[in-house]
Amino acid sequence: MDFPRFNVVVLFAWLPLNSAATNSIYYPIDNGAKCEPYIGDRTDFNFNLCQGLLTTPDSIYVGSSTNQVEMRSKVEGYFGLIMLLGSKECKDNPNTFKNLCSFVFRECVKIELNSKTNSTSTNTVIVPRRTCQENCKESTKLCAIDKSMFDCEMADPIYTNLSTPLPFLPPSGSPSLFNLTDIGGQSNFSVQCLDTSASNLAKATNQCPYPLVYADYPGHPAGYYKGYFFISNNSDCVLRCPIPVFAERDWHKLFVFYDVVSYFSFFGSVFIFITYVGLSKFKTNNERNLALFLTHITIMSISGILNTWVGRGSVGDFICQSERQTITGDSRFCVFNAFLFQFGAFSASLWFVIMCFEIWYTITHFTRKLELFKYYFVATLFLASLFSFIPLGLQTYGYNQGNFMCMISGSNYAAPLFWIPLGILLSIATIFLFMIMYQIYVIVKATGRSGIFKLEIKPMVLVFSFYCSFVYSVFWNYYSEHVITKKIAEEGIPRFVECLLMGNTDCILGGPTFGMMVAYIFFLRVYGLYGLLIYGFNQKCLTIWRKSIFIRNPIFGYFNSKILAKSTKEAPSREGSAANPSGLVASDSKASKKDTESPSAKTDLESTIKSISYGSDSDSEEQDENSVKLQQRVVSIPPF
């Protein structure tokens, strides 16, 4: 951001910008002026002012129409503007701040003359020593201040009613002249201007108003890609990390929420990974498809939890490498984590498409079997690797200010390498999902069974849930890059600067609402929870664990048999005999009779409905041939 012209105009509005002739005759004498010691810098101000920069701090010229509090307020505005927006060269020059202080806090010259009426008494005249015009020009040139904003040759605003303008800052060859004949002095008493470059006073510039911090990093705006957020392209003051789009307490809440969601999502994804990858026996290709889909959901969850672990328990410590610098693409871990998320997201999306296609194909062609698993595996591995290694080669993995994770940095690469292809994949999968639901509707209608809504609500919830996540993430990235960033640059930073110049320490840039950021965090890391809710609470998951080594082992079997024996002894069956508890034979006979009477077509349709009951796992060994074929290829519809 360039030096804001409107701020400078406001701060210098008290000085008229009329050019003046340098060969003025006499400066009027202010009989009410006095010499005072410098009142000192404000203790509640954000940085040091003129303390130690004045040549005569014990004798400051104060005119009758002003006071030192007003004078100090003017200097504070100048200082704040230079400290925030001035270039490094401007602030490193020792004369910049000496000149600024000398413009307002002028050296007081006391002239004592013998009285004309009484030879034993004296008259005292107070006049100011003005800064040399050449010193002003040196500073304005170095600080890139245009004449339209501050003219070193302008007229003195106190004497604008004179016919001959008087310079506010006289040239070194033209001293200020005063006519003292009325009080017994000479007619052309001269006061040489103050050359601040001749003094040994210096100003330490490596300070910035709180909450900004000093960062001596060469080159703007290159520092942005090194994790520095400079208040302007010329300033060496940077925003603290995290950038103050929220108050510090709100950032803390967001970090805690991110960590909690990441942990739940991670443990949820690990549970379904163990269940469907570690314990499942993979009887069909579709079960392998599901296992690979859930594996990559777990990889996405791992990329989120790593931020917290590396950040010593908080994602805030991961993002902020120091109070002035965020993590960047120079960090190998940042690049690795971004690659992990990219690869996991693409692979999961590809397996999601494959699963939806296989389920649709099975329902419509359940007498034909697809054996394409090895082709699926090679294709998904190739595409996911391609879209993950291209950003790695282009070195576009990094951290975007205000985000919570490392990913592709910049809209020029993020859209074609992530958002657009991911959107295409999800759109294809959604088309298959609606085609699946239509086939469910046809099957249910043909069999005359009720419960259509119950069969269709689960895939609808899955589609809606994931699409909410995806669409909001796309919206957020576009909104943050094109709306929020522009708003902060055009409105937020000027307001932030103005707030700092007023001496406040709780200034914020403004940007997205707190609720928008909470939603973004949730949709960014919720996928492991989706997997847990869909696949962790169903009959299939229960069956896998019931058949697993954790349940079917000698130790568990011993205690189970003891409990079962005790339960049987205490509560004998009330219906039927011990050989036929609960009348199971009669029930099975009725069921067999009913199935025998059903037409073959209806049996196939009934079996189809049963097969696509999401998360089901039938233990029955007596299924018709078509049902067995269909059951071998149909698995639960994925949430992603």
N, C-alpha and C positions, 0 to 999 in steps of 0.2 A: 504494500500500500504506500502511495506517495505521500509526501508531506501535505496534510489536509489544509487547504487554503482557507476554508471557512473558520477553522479553529484559530489560525493565526490572525485573521481579520478581526475576530472577536476580541482576542487578547490584546491586540494593538489598537483597538478602536479609540482608546483615549488619546492617541497621538494623531493629529491631522497629518495628512499625507501631501501637504502643499510643499512644493519645492521653494527654496528661499535663496536669496543672494547671500554670498558669503562675506561681502564687504559691508556688514552692518556697522552702525555708528556706536550707539550706547545701549546697554541693557538697563532697563529700569531697576530700581532698588526696592526690594520688598522690606518695608520698615518693620513688619511683623515677623520676619524670619528669625530663626534662632538655631544655635548649634546644640546638638544633643548627642549623647553616646548611643551607639547602635543598640536597639532593644533586644537583639538576639534572634535566633531562629526559633520557630514554633516547636515545642517539644512533642506535639502530637502530629507533626507533619511527617510525610513518608520518607523524606530524604533531607540531607543537609542543604542549607541555603547559602547565605553570604558570610557565615561565620568563618573568619580566617581569610577572606578574600578582599576585604576593604583595606585601603592604604591608611586610612585614619579612622579606625572604628570608634574612637572616643570623641570624634567631632564630625557629625553628619549634618548636612544642611537640610533643614525642614522649613518649608515655606509656610506662610500664614494661612493658606487655603487648604492645607493637607496635614497629615500626621503620619507617623512611622507605621502604624498598623495598616493604613491604606497603601502606603508605599510597599510594604512587605507583601501584601496581597497581590499587587501587580507583579512583583518579582516571582512569587510562587507560581503564577500562571505561566510565566516565561520558562522558568526552570522545569516545570512539569512537562511542558511541550517539548523542550529539548531533550530531557531525560528519556521521554517515551519514544519520540519520533526522530530525534537528531541522529545523524550518521555517526559512525565511530570516529571518523576523522574530526568531525565537529566537536565531539565531546572530549576527545583526547587532547585537543589544543588547549593549553592552560589559559589562553587569553579569552576563550569563549565566555566562561562564567565570570571572570573578572570584569570583562566589558559589560556583561549583563547587569551585574551588581552596581557598577559605577554609573550606569545610565540613570538609575533611580536613587541610589544612596550616594549622593554626591559629596565630595569632600567640602567641608565648611571652611571658608576663609573669613577670618575676623579682622576688620580694619578699625583701628582706634585713632581718632583725630582730636586735636585740641579744639575746644568749643570757641566759637567766635565771640560769644557774649561774656564767657567766664574763662579766664586763662587758667584757672586752677582745676577745671573740670574737663572731661573728655567725652567725645561722641563715639559710639561704636556702630559700625556698619557690618552687616552680615551679607556675604555674597557666595555663590556656589562656584566650585571648580568643575567645569564640564569635561566630559571625555572627548578626546580628539576624534575627529571624524574618520581618520584613517584606521583607527582601531575598530570602529564600527563596520567599515567596509570589509575589513579583513574577516571579521566573524560572519557577516551575512553572506559573503562569497563562499566561505568554507562550509557553512551550514545550509547552503543552497536556498537562501531566503530571497525571493524576488523583490524588486523595488516596489512593486504594487502592494506588497504585504508589509514591508518596512523599508522606508527610504532614509538612509543616513544623512541626506542633504535636506531633510524636511525642516520646516519652520518650527520654532518653539511654540507649543500650544498655549502657553500662558500669555504670550504677547502677540496674539493674532490680530488685535485691534490696532496695532501700530501701522503707520503708513509704509515703513520700511521693515520687511520681515527680518527676523533674527533667527540664525540657525540654532537648532536644538543642540547640535554637536558641531562646534567650530573647527575648521581646518587647523592643523598645527601651526601654520604661518599666520593665522589671523586670531590673535588672542581676544578674549572677551573684554570689552571696554566699558568703564563706568564713569559717569560724570559726578564728581564729589565736591564741586565748587560750592554748592549750597550749604555744605556742612564743614567748610574749611579745608577741603582736600583739593587734589589736582583734577583737572578737567578730563583727563584721559587715563584714569587709573586702569591698568591692564592686568588680567589674570590669564596666565598661560593654561592651555588645556592639559588634561591628564593623559599621559602616555602609559597605558596599563602594561604594555609589553616591556617597559623598563623595570617593573617591579618583579620580585622573586616569588610572588604568591602563586600557588598552584591549586588545582582542583582535582580531587580524586573522582574519576568518572565511573569506576566499576561498581556503581550502585544503581538500583532501580526502585521505584516506589512499590511497596508491598501491595498486592501479592506477587508482583512480577519479580523475576530473578535475573541477574546479570549472566550473560553467556557470551564469552569472547570467541565467537566462531566466525572465521572469515568467509565471506561470500553469502549473499542473499539472492534468490530464495533457496539456494542449495541446502541451507541449514534445515529446511523443512524435511528433507529426505534423510536427514541425520537425527530426526526425532525432536528438533527444536521448533517451537511455534512462536516466531517473532511477532511482536506487536505491529511491526511494519517492516518493509524491505530495507529500511535504513537503520532501524533501531537495533541495539544490542541487548534490549530487554525482552525476555521471553516469558510466555505464560507458564505458570506452574502446571505440573502434571498431577492429576488429569486436568485438562483445560477447563476453565470455570464456566462451562455452559450450565452447570448446576452448582448449588451451594455444596460445601464440603460434606455436610451431613447427608445430603441426598446422594452424592456419589458413594458414600459408605453403604447406604441402603442398597443401591444398585449392585455394588460389588458382592454384598452378602447374598442377595437374591440370585445373582449369576452362579455363585459357588454352590448354593443349595440345589438349584435346578440341575447343574452339571453333575453333582454327586448322585442325585436321584436317577437321572438319566443314565449315568454310567453303571450304577449297580443294577438298574433294570435291564440294560442291554447285556450286561455280563450274565445275568440270570437266564435270559432267553438264549444266549449264546451257549451256555453250558447245557441247557435243556435240549435245544434242537440241533446243536452241533456236536456237543460232547457225549450226550446220552442217547441220541436218536440212532437207529440202526440203518437209516438210509435205504429203505426197501425200494424206492422209486426215484426216478430222475427229478420229479417235482419236489421231493423231500430234499434233494441235494440243492435244488434251486432256492428253496426256502432257507436252507442252512447258509448258503452263500449270501443271500440277501441280508439275513440277520447278522452275519459276520461283518459286513460292511457298515451296517447300522452301529455295531459295536465300535468299529474303527472311528466313526464320526464322534461317538461319545468319548472315546479315549482322547481325541484331539482337544476336546473341551476340558476334560479333567486335568490334562497335562498343564494347561495354563495355570490352574490353581496350585498344582503340586510344585511347579517350577517357581511360582510366586510365593513360596513358603506359606501356603495355606490360603492365599487370597489372590484373585485375579488382578486386583489393583496393584500389587507388588510386581506382578508379571508385566503389566502394561508400562508402569513407570519405573524405568531403570534408575532414575534419580529425580529430584524435585524439578529439574529443568528439562529432562529428556525422556522421551518415550522409546519403547523398543522399536527397532526398524528392521528392514530387510537385510541389514548387515549381520544380524544375529542368526547364526546357523539354526538355533532352536526355532526361531520364528519361521524361517523358511521350511524347516522340517514339519512343523505343526500345520502350516498352511498347505503343504503338499499332502499331508495325511488327511486333512479335511476334504481337499479337492478330490483325491483318489477315492475316499470312502463315499462321498456324496454321488460321484459319477457312477461308481460300481453299483451302489444300492439302487440308483435310478434305473440302470440298465437291467438289473435282475428283477426289478419291479415290473418293467415292461414285459420281460420274458415270462414271468409268472402269470401275468394277466392274459397274455396271448395263449399260453398253454391251457389255462383254465377254460378260456373261451373255446379253444379248439377241441378240448376234451368233451365239453358239453354238446357241441354241434357235430362232432365226429367221434363219438366214444367207442365205435367199433374199430377205429384205426389208431394205431399207436405211433407217436413221434419219438424218435431216438436221436435227438439233436444236442444232447447235453455237452458233448465235447466241442461242438461248434459254438454253442453259446459261451462256453468257458473261454475259448480262444478269442472270440469277438469282443466280449466284455473286457477281458484283460487288455486287449490291444487298444480299444477306444478309451478306456479309463486311463491307461498309461499315457496315451497320446495327449489327452487334454490335461494331464497333470505335469508332464515333462516339458510341454511347450512353454508354459509360464515360468518353469524353472530355468529353461534355456534363455528366455527373454529377461530374466531377473526381475520379474514383476511381483513376486511374492513379497509382501511387506505388511505394514500396519497402517491403517487409515486412522487419522486423529478422530477420537470420539467413539471408536469401535471397541469391541471387547475381545477381538481375536485377530490373528494374522491370517490373511487370505490374499487373493489377487488385489493388487493396489492400483487404483485409477480406473475410471469408467471406460477408457479406450481399450483396455484389455479385459476387464471384468465381464462386460456384456457379451462379447463374442466367444470368450473362452469358458464362461461359467453360466451366466443367467440365461442366455438364449438357448444353447444346447440343452440345458437342464429343463427349460420350459417346454421344449419340443418333446423330450422324452416323457415328461409327465402328461403332456397333452395326448400323446399316443396311448399311454397306459390308461388314461381316463376314458378314452373312446372304447377301449376293450372292456373296461369296467361297466360302462353303460350297456354294451352289447351283452355282457354276461348277465346283467340284471334283467335285460329284456328276455333272454332265454329262460331265466328263472320264472319270469312271469308267464311265458308260454307253457312251460312244463306244469306249473301249478294250476293254470287255467284248464289244461287238458285233463288233469287228474281230478279236478273238482275239489281239491283241497283248499282249505282256508289258510290264513296266516301269510299272505303275500307281503304285507308290510314288514312282518317279522323277518322274513327271508331277505328283504331288500334293504332294511335299515342299516345293517352292519356295513356293507360296502359303501353305502351313501355316507355314513359317518366317517369312514376311513378316507374317502375322497375329499370330503369337506374339510376334515381336520388337516390333512396334509396340504391341500391347496390353500387353506388359510395361512399356513406357515409359509409356503412358498411365495404366494402373492404378496403377503405383508413384507417379507424379506426383500423382494424386488422393489416394492413401493418404498421401503425404508432407504435402500441404497440410492435410488434415484432422488428421493426427497432430500436426503442428507447431502448428496453431492451437488445438486443443482438449485436447491431452494435454501436449505439451512446455511450452507457455506456462503452463498451469496448474501444472504440476509445478515450473517455475522460480519462479513467484510464491509457491507454498506451501512448497516445500522448498529450492529452490536459493538464493534470496536470503537466507533466514535463515542457512543454512550459510555462504554467502558472507560475510555480515556478521560472523558468529562467527569465520570464518577471518581476516578483516581485523583484527578486534579483538585477535587473538592476535599481530598484528605480521607476518603472512605476506604475501608479495608475489606468490605464484604461485597465488592462489585462482581457482577457476573455478566457474561456475554449474551446470555439468552440463546435460545435455539429450540430444540424439540421439547415437548412437554414431558414431564416425568412419567406419565402413563404410557406415552408412545415408546419411551425407552424400555419400560418394563415389558411391554408386549414384544418388542424386538428381541430382548434377551430370552424370553420364554420360547418364542418361535425359532430362535437360533439353536437352542439346545434341547428341544422337547422330544427329539426322534427316538431316543432310548426309552422314554416313557410311553410313547405310542406303541413301541414293540412290546413293552411289558403289559400294558392294558389289553392289547389285542391277543397276544400269544401266551401271556403268563397266567391268565385266569380263564381257562377253558378245559374241557374234558381231555383233549389231546395232551396238554401239558401234564395233567394229573396222571394220565395213563403212562406217559414216558417215565415220570418219577416213580410210579408204582412198580414198573417193570425194571427199574434201574438197580444197579448194584448197591445203592444206598438203602434200598428197601429189601431187595431179594438177596440177603446174605444170611449166613448162619446165626449171627448174633441177633439181628432184628427178627429173624424167623423164630428163634427160641422164645423171645419175649412175646411175640405176637401169638404163638401157639398157647402160651400160658394164659394170656389175657382172653383169648377166644374160648379156651376150655372153661375158664372160670365163668365167663359170660353165659355159655351154653348151660352150665350146671345151675346157675342162679335163675335163668329166665328160659324155661323150656318152651318149645313152640306151642302155640294155642290152636293153630290150624294145621291139619294134616298130621302125618306121622313123622318119626325121625328120619325115615328113609325118603319121605316126600315133604320136606318143610315148605310151608307157605303155599302148597298146592301148585308147585311149578309145573308138574307134568300136565295137569289139566289146562293150565294157561298156555303151555306150549302147543298142546293139541288143538286148542281153539285157534291159535295163531296159524298153525299149519293148515288147518281147514280153510281159514279165511284166505290164505295165500294161494291155496290150490284153486279156490273158486275165482280168483282174480285173473283177468285176461293177461296175456304175456306183455302186451304194449304198456298196460297200466303198471305192471310190475317193473318194467324198465324205467318208466318215468318216476315211479316212487323211489327206485334205487338211485336215480339221478339226483333227485331232491335230497335224499339222505347223504349222497356223496359230497354235495356242495354245501352241506351244513358246516359253516366255518368253524374250524377248530375241533371237528368231530373225530372220533377214533373208534370205529366199530370193532368189537371183539368177536362178533358172530362169525362162525366158521361155515355157516350154511347160507351163502349168498348166490344169487343167480350169476351166470357167466358175465353178462354185460355189466352188472354192478361191480363185480370183481375187477374187470378191466378199467372201469371208470374210477373206482376207488384207488387203484394203483397210480393214477395220474393226477388226481385232484387233491390239492392241499388248500390250506387257508389262504384267503386273499390278503395280500400284504397291505400294510398301512402306508407305504411310502413309494 
